[in-house]
Protein backbone atom coordinates (compact mmCIF):
# COMPACT_ATOMS: atom_id res chain seq x y z
CA UNK A 1 0.00 0.00 0.00
CA UNK A 2 1.35 3.42 -0.98
CA UNK A 3 2.24 5.66 1.95
CA UNK A 4 0.33 8.94 2.16
CA UNK A 5 1.49 12.43 3.10
CA UNK A 6 0.87 13.49 6.71
CA UNK A 7 -2.19 15.50 5.66
CA UNK A 8 -3.52 12.52 3.66
CA UNK A 9 -3.94 14.55 0.48
CA UNK A 10 -1.37 12.83 -1.77
CA UNK A 11 0.98 9.90 -2.15
CA UNK A 12 4.25 10.37 -0.29
CA UNK A 13 7.21 10.52 -2.67
CA UNK A 14 10.33 10.52 -0.49
CA UNK A 15 13.37 12.26 -2.01
CA UNK A 16 16.84 10.77 -1.69
CA UNK A 17 18.43 13.86 -3.28
CA UNK A 18 17.65 17.50 -2.42
CA UNK A 19 15.08 19.55 -4.33
CA UNK A 20 16.24 22.97 -5.52
CA UNK A 21 13.90 25.95 -5.30
CA UNK A 22 12.66 28.29 -8.00
CA UNK A 23 12.41 32.04 -7.39
CA UNK A 24 8.92 33.30 -6.55
CA UNK A 25 7.17 36.04 -4.60
CA UNK A 26 5.19 35.20 -1.48
CA UNK A 27 2.47 37.60 -0.33
CA UNK A 28 0.02 38.11 2.53
CA UNK A 29 -3.44 39.01 1.21
CA UNK A 30 -6.01 40.63 3.50
CA UNK A 31 -9.57 41.89 3.34
CA UNK A 32 -12.02 43.10 5.98
CA UNK A 33 -14.04 40.17 7.33
CA UNK A 34 -12.05 37.60 5.34
CA UNK A 35 -9.40 35.06 6.42
CA UNK A 36 -5.80 36.00 5.62
CA UNK A 37 -4.31 34.24 2.59
CA UNK A 38 -0.71 33.36 1.80
CA UNK A 39 -0.05 33.40 -1.94
CA UNK A 40 2.96 32.28 -3.96
CA UNK A 41 3.45 33.32 -7.57
CA UNK A 42 5.66 34.98 -10.15
CA UNK A 43 8.19 37.50 -8.84
CA UNK A 44 6.73 40.23 -11.08
CA UNK A 45 2.99 39.57 -10.49
CA UNK A 46 1.48 43.00 -9.59
CA UNK A 47 -0.48 43.48 -6.37
CA UNK A 48 -3.68 44.42 -8.21
CA UNK A 49 -3.41 41.20 -10.21
CA UNK A 50 -3.19 39.20 -6.98
CA UNK A 51 -6.40 40.87 -5.81
CA UNK A 52 -8.25 40.24 -9.07
CA UNK A 53 -7.32 36.55 -8.89
CA UNK A 54 -8.54 36.11 -5.31
CA UNK A 55 -11.67 38.23 -5.77
CA UNK A 56 -12.80 36.52 -8.99
CA UNK A 57 -16.34 35.20 -8.53
CA UNK A 58 -16.40 36.33 -4.89
CA UNK A 59 -19.59 37.89 -3.49
CA UNK A 60 -19.63 40.12 -0.43
CA UNK A 61 -16.37 41.31 1.17
CA UNK A 62 -13.36 41.54 -1.13
CA UNK A 63 -9.62 41.27 -0.58
CA UNK A 64 -8.01 44.71 -0.80
CA UNK A 65 -4.46 44.61 0.65
CA UNK A 66 -1.22 42.89 -0.32
CA UNK A 67 2.11 42.68 1.54
CA UNK A 68 5.34 40.89 0.67
CA UNK A 69 6.83 38.14 2.85
CA UNK A 70 10.61 38.09 2.57
CA UNK A 71 11.60 35.39 5.06
CA UNK A 72 10.23 33.14 7.78
CA UNK A 73 8.06 30.16 8.68
CA UNK A 74 4.30 30.74 8.70
CA UNK A 75 1.53 28.63 10.17
CA UNK A 76 -1.22 27.65 7.73
CA UNK A 77 -4.84 26.72 8.44
CA UNK A 78 -4.30 23.59 6.33
CA UNK A 79 -3.21 22.44 2.89
CA UNK A 80 -6.58 22.82 1.16
CA UNK A 81 -6.20 25.15 -1.84
CA UNK A 82 -8.04 25.93 -5.07
CA UNK A 83 -4.89 25.32 -7.09
CA UNK A 84 -1.18 24.80 -6.51
CA UNK A 85 1.88 24.01 -8.58
CA UNK A 86 4.29 21.78 -6.65
CA UNK A 87 7.74 20.76 -7.85
CA UNK A 88 9.65 17.63 -6.86
CA UNK A 89 8.84 15.05 -4.22
CA UNK A 90 8.80 15.21 -0.42
CA UNK A 91 11.89 15.76 1.71
CA UNK A 92 11.33 13.89 4.98
CA UNK A 93 12.68 15.37 8.22
CA UNK A 94 12.77 14.44 11.89
CA UNK A 95 12.46 17.21 14.46
CA UNK A 96 15.12 17.25 17.16
CA UNK A 97 13.13 19.26 19.71
CA UNK A 98 11.03 17.76 22.50
CA UNK A 99 8.49 20.55 21.99
CA UNK A 100 7.89 23.22 19.39
CA UNK A 101 9.92 26.43 19.54
CA UNK A 102 7.86 29.52 20.30
CA UNK A 103 6.98 31.79 17.38
CA UNK A 104 9.53 34.39 16.32
CA UNK A 105 9.16 38.13 15.88
CA UNK A 106 7.50 39.90 12.99
CA UNK A 107 10.16 42.19 11.49
CA UNK A 108 8.64 44.97 9.35
CA UNK A 109 10.19 45.83 5.98
CA UNK A 110 9.39 48.61 3.54
CA UNK A 111 7.17 47.62 0.57
CA UNK A 112 9.79 48.68 -1.99
CA UNK A 113 12.81 47.43 -0.08
CA UNK A 114 15.22 45.37 -2.18
CA UNK A 115 15.53 41.73 -1.14
CA UNK A 116 17.25 38.55 -2.27
CA UNK A 117 15.31 36.09 -4.40
CA UNK A 118 13.14 33.75 -2.34
CA UNK A 119 11.46 30.39 -2.79
CA UNK A 120 8.59 28.88 -0.83
CA UNK A 121 8.01 25.39 0.55
CA UNK A 122 4.95 23.65 1.96
CA UNK A 123 5.61 21.70 5.13
CA UNK A 124 3.35 19.25 6.96
CA UNK A 125 3.99 17.77 10.41
CA UNK A 126 3.13 14.21 11.37
CA UNK A 127 0.00 15.47 13.19
CA UNK A 128 -1.26 16.98 9.90
CA UNK A 129 -0.63 20.64 10.77
CA UNK A 130 0.74 22.68 7.88
CA UNK A 131 3.23 25.50 7.51
CA UNK A 132 5.03 27.43 4.78
CA UNK A 133 8.74 28.26 4.65
CA UNK A 134 9.96 31.35 2.76
CA UNK A 135 13.74 31.30 2.38
CA UNK A 136 16.61 32.36 0.15
CA UNK A 137 16.19 30.66 -3.23
CA UNK A 138 19.76 29.30 -2.93
CA UNK A 139 18.70 26.94 -0.11
CA UNK A 140 17.74 23.42 -1.17
CA UNK A 141 15.30 21.13 0.64
CA UNK A 142 18.01 19.30 2.60
CA UNK A 143 19.41 22.60 3.93
CA UNK A 144 15.94 23.72 4.96
CA UNK A 145 15.29 20.39 6.67
CA UNK A 146 18.48 20.80 8.73
CA UNK A 147 17.57 24.40 9.66
CA UNK A 148 14.03 23.45 10.74
CA UNK A 149 14.83 20.26 12.69
CA UNK A 150 16.10 21.94 15.92
CA UNK A 151 12.79 23.82 16.28
CA UNK A 152 10.26 21.10 15.38
CA UNK A 153 8.89 18.28 17.51
CA UNK A 154 8.22 15.10 15.52
CA UNK A 155 8.50 14.17 11.87
CA UNK A 156 7.67 16.49 8.97
CA UNK A 157 8.02 16.70 5.20
CA UNK A 158 8.72 19.56 2.78
CA UNK A 159 7.73 20.12 -0.85
CA UNK A 160 8.66 23.01 -3.12
CA UNK A 161 5.73 25.30 -4.02
CA UNK A 162 6.04 27.31 -7.21
CA UNK A 163 2.53 28.81 -7.23
CA UNK A 164 -0.61 28.55 -5.09
CA UNK A 165 -2.71 30.15 -2.37
CA UNK A 166 -3.42 28.85 1.15
CA UNK A 167 -5.36 30.14 4.15
CA UNK A 168 -3.13 31.44 6.92
CA UNK A 169 -3.51 30.42 10.56
CA UNK A 170 -4.59 33.19 13.01
CA UNK A 171 -1.03 33.43 14.42
CA UNK A 172 1.54 33.57 11.61
CA UNK A 173 5.14 33.16 12.89
CA UNK A 174 6.19 29.75 14.24
CA UNK A 175 9.27 27.62 14.95
CA UNK A 176 11.32 30.47 16.42
CA UNK A 177 12.18 32.06 13.07
CA UNK A 178 11.75 35.81 12.58
CA UNK A 179 9.12 36.65 9.98
CA UNK A 180 10.24 39.52 7.74
CA UNK A 181 7.35 41.11 5.85
CA UNK A 182 5.94 44.42 4.67
CA UNK A 183 2.60 45.57 6.05
CA UNK A 184 -0.26 44.79 3.62
CA UNK A 185 -1.41 47.95 1.78
CA UNK A 186 -3.98 48.74 -0.87
CA UNK A 187 -2.25 48.88 -4.27
CA UNK A 188 -2.46 52.05 -6.33
CA UNK A 189 -4.12 50.94 -9.55
CA UNK A 190 -2.44 52.28 -12.67
CA UNK A 191 -5.72 53.48 -14.22
CA UNK A 192 -6.83 55.22 -11.01
CA UNK A 193 -3.43 56.90 -10.64
CA UNK A 194 -3.53 58.19 -14.23
CA UNK A 195 -7.06 59.53 -13.74
CA UNK A 196 -6.06 61.24 -10.50
CA UNK A 197 -3.06 62.89 -12.14
CA UNK A 198 -5.29 64.11 -15.00
CA UNK A 199 -7.79 65.64 -12.57
CA UNK A 200 -5.05 67.42 -10.63
CA UNK A 201 -3.32 68.82 -13.76
CA UNK A 202 -3.92 72.55 -14.32
CA UNK A 203 -6.41 73.30 -17.07
CA UNK A 204 -5.38 75.42 -20.04
CA UNK A 205 -7.09 78.85 -20.07
CA UNK A 206 -9.80 79.23 -22.64
CA UNK A 207 -9.14 81.51 -25.59
CA UNK A 208 -11.18 84.70 -25.43
CA UNK A 209 -14.23 84.89 -27.68
CA UNK A 210 -13.65 86.99 -30.79
C-alpha positions as CSV (number, residue, x, y, z in Angstrom):
1,X,0.0,0.0,0.0
2,X,1.3,3.4,-1.0
3,X,2.2,5.7,1.9
4,X,0.3,8.9,2.2
5,X,1.5,12.4,3.1
6,X,0.9,13.5,6.7
7,X,-2.2,15.5,5.7
8,X,-3.5,12.5,3.7
9,X,-3.9,14.5,0.5
10,X,-1.4,12.8,-1.8
11,X,1.0,9.9,-2.1
12,X,4.2,10.4,-0.3
13,X,7.2,10.5,-2.7
14,X,10.3,10.5,-0.5
15,X,13.4,12.3,-2.0
16,X,16.8,10.8,-1.7
17,X,18.4,13.9,-3.3
18,X,17.6,17.5,-2.4
19,X,15.1,19.5,-4.3
20,X,16.2,23.0,-5.5
21,X,13.9,25.9,-5.3
22,X,12.7,28.3,-8.0
23,X,12.4,32.0,-7.4
24,X,8.9,33.3,-6.6
25,X,7.2,36.0,-4.6
26,X,5.2,35.2,-1.5
27,X,2.5,37.6,-0.3
28,X,0.0,38.1,2.5
29,X,-3.4,39.0,1.2
30,X,-6.0,40.6,3.5
31,X,-9.6,41.9,3.3
32,X,-12.0,43.1,6.0
33,X,-14.0,40.2,7.3
34,X,-12.1,37.6,5.3
35,X,-9.4,35.1,6.4
36,X,-5.8,36.0,5.6
37,X,-4.3,34.2,2.6
38,X,-0.7,33.4,1.8
39,X,0.0,33.4,-1.9
40,X,3.0,32.3,-4.0
41,X,3.4,33.3,-7.6
42,X,5.7,35.0,-10.1
43,X,8.2,37.5,-8.8
44,X,6.7,40.2,-11.1
45,X,3.0,39.6,-10.5
46,X,1.5,43.0,-9.6
47,X,-0.5,43.5,-6.4
48,X,-3.7,44.4,-8.2
49,X,-3.4,41.2,-10.2
50,X,-3.2,39.2,-7.0
51,X,-6.4,40.9,-5.8
52,X,-8.3,40.2,-9.1
53,X,-7.3,36.5,-8.9
54,X,-8.5,36.1,-5.3
55,X,-11.7,38.2,-5.8
56,X,-12.8,36.5,-9.0
57,X,-16.3,35.2,-8.5
58,X,-16.4,36.3,-4.9
59,X,-19.6,37.9,-3.5
60,X,-19.6,40.1,-0.4
61,X,-16.4,41.3,1.2
62,X,-13.4,41.5,-1.1
63,X,-9.6,41.3,-0.6
64,X,-8.0,44.7,-0.8
65,X,-4.5,44.6,0.7
66,X,-1.2,42.9,-0.3
67,X,2.1,42.7,1.5
68,X,5.3,40.9,0.7
69,X,6.8,38.1,2.9
70,X,10.6,38.1,2.6
71,X,11.6,35.4,5.1
72,X,10.2,33.1,7.8
73,X,8.1,30.2,8.7
74,X,4.3,30.7,8.7
75,X,1.5,28.6,10.2
76,X,-1.2,27.7,7.7
77,X,-4.8,26.7,8.4
78,X,-4.3,23.6,6.3
79,X,-3.2,22.4,2.9
80,X,-6.6,22.8,1.2
81,X,-6.2,25.1,-1.8
82,X,-8.0,25.9,-5.1
83,X,-4.9,25.3,-7.1
84,X,-1.2,24.8,-6.5
85,X,1.9,24.0,-8.6
86,X,4.3,21.8,-6.6
87,X,7.7,20.8,-7.8
88,X,9.6,17.6,-6.9
89,X,8.8,15.1,-4.2
90,X,8.8,15.2,-0.4
91,X,11.9,15.8,1.7
92,X,11.3,13.9,5.0
93,X,12.7,15.4,8.2
94,X,12.8,14.4,11.9
95,X,12.5,17.2,14.5
96,X,15.1,17.3,17.2
97,X,13.1,19.3,19.7
98,X,11.0,17.8,22.5
99,X,8.5,20.6,22.0
100,X,7.9,23.2,19.4
101,X,9.9,26.4,19.5
102,X,7.9,29.5,20.3
103,X,7.0,31.8,17.4
104,X,9.5,34.4,16.3
105,X,9.2,38.1,15.9
106,X,7.5,39.9,13.0
107,X,10.2,42.2,11.5
108,X,8.6,45.0,9.3
109,X,10.2,45.8,6.0
110,X,9.4,48.6,3.5
111,X,7.2,47.6,0.6
112,X,9.8,48.7,-2.0
113,X,12.8,47.4,-0.1
114,X,15.2,45.4,-2.2
115,X,15.5,41.7,-1.1
116,X,17.2,38.6,-2.3
117,X,15.3,36.1,-4.4
118,X,13.1,33.7,-2.3
119,X,11.5,30.4,-2.8
120,X,8.6,28.9,-0.8
121,X,8.0,25.4,0.5
122,X,4.9,23.7,2.0
123,X,5.6,21.7,5.1
124,X,3.3,19.2,7.0
125,X,4.0,17.8,10.4
126,X,3.1,14.2,11.4
127,X,0.0,15.5,13.2
128,X,-1.3,17.0,9.9
129,X,-0.6,20.6,10.8
130,X,0.7,22.7,7.9
131,X,3.2,25.5,7.5
132,X,5.0,27.4,4.8
133,X,8.7,28.3,4.6
134,X,10.0,31.3,2.8
135,X,13.7,31.3,2.4
136,X,16.6,32.4,0.1
137,X,16.2,30.7,-3.2
138,X,19.8,29.3,-2.9
139,X,18.7,26.9,-0.1
140,X,17.7,23.4,-1.2
141,X,15.3,21.1,0.6
142,X,18.0,19.3,2.6
143,X,19.4,22.6,3.9
144,X,15.9,23.7,5.0
145,X,15.3,20.4,6.7
146,X,18.5,20.8,8.7
147,X,17.6,24.4,9.7
148,X,14.0,23.4,10.7
149,X,14.8,20.3,12.7
150,X,16.1,21.9,15.9
151,X,12.8,23.8,16.3
152,X,10.3,21.1,15.4
153,X,8.9,18.3,17.5
154,X,8.2,15.1,15.5
155,X,8.5,14.2,11.9
156,X,7.7,16.5,9.0
157,X,8.0,16.7,5.2
158,X,8.7,19.6,2.8
159,X,7.7,20.1,-0.8
160,X,8.7,23.0,-3.1
161,X,5.7,25.3,-4.0
162,X,6.0,27.3,-7.2
163,X,2.5,28.8,-7.2
164,X,-0.6,28.6,-5.1
165,X,-2.7,30.2,-2.4
166,X,-3.4,28.9,1.1
167,X,-5.4,30.1,4.1
168,X,-3.1,31.4,6.9
169,X,-3.5,30.4,10.6
170,X,-4.6,33.2,13.0
171,X,-1.0,33.4,14.4
172,X,1.5,33.6,11.6
173,X,5.1,33.2,12.9
174,X,6.2,29.7,14.2
175,X,9.3,27.6,15.0
176,X,11.3,30.5,16.4
177,X,12.2,32.1,13.1
178,X,11.8,35.8,12.6
179,X,9.1,36.6,10.0
180,X,10.2,39.5,7.7
181,X,7.3,41.1,5.8
182,X,5.9,44.4,4.7
183,X,2.6,45.6,6.0
184,X,-0.3,44.8,3.6
185,X,-1.4,47.9,1.8
186,X,-4.0,48.7,-0.9
187,X,-2.3,48.9,-4.3
188,X,-2.5,52.0,-6.3
189,X,-4.1,50.9,-9.6
190,X,-2.4,52.3,-12.7
191,X,-5.7,53.5,-14.2
192,X,-6.8,55.2,-11.0
193,X,-3.4,56.9,-10.6
194,X,-3.5,58.2,-14.2
195,X,-7.1,59.5,-13.7
196,X,-6.1,61.2,-10.5
197,X,-3.1,62.9,-12.1
198,X,-5.3,64.1,-15.0
199,X,-7.8,65.6,-12.6
200,X,-5.1,67.4,-10.6
201,X,-3.3,68.8,-13.8
202,X,-3.9,72.6,-14.3
203,X,-6.4,73.3,-17.1
204,X,-5.4,75.4,-20.0
205,X,-7.1,78.9,-20.1
206,X,-9.8,79.2,-22.6
207,X,-9.1,81.5,-25.6
208,X,-11.2,84.7,-25.4
209,X,-14.2,84.9,-27.7
210,X,-13.7,87.0,-30.8
